[in-house]
Amino acid sequence: MYRLASFLAVLVLTLLPWVPASAAEIAFAGLPPEARETLALIRLGGPYPYRQDGTVFGNRERLLPPKERGYYREYTVKTPGAKDRGARRIVAGGEPRAPHEFYYTDDHYRSFSRIKE
């Protein structure tokens, strides 16, 4: 019995990093206005204010569901008063020209919330 409990504990701990961020959600209306603007730009296909916008997001943190490289793209969400790009981003998943899922982070990839529309 002890071995089974130990095995299950190790299994659960092993799988924890793969729990998708979709467990946390944020409504479109709950996004800051700058994030709603960025989402509108993504849907229009740009133009984007930062040259890094639209580049591949590697998901190295493994907080989003695992997908093939190139599935996720990142976009800057302006932070009022910031002198650089700030920590806020939207990560879009799917075809680069027609993404179908979106995640928001305001802490530079330490956590994500799936955007509900």
Order of alpha helices (4+ residues) and beta strands (2+ residues): alpha-beta-alpha-beta-beta-beta-beta-beta
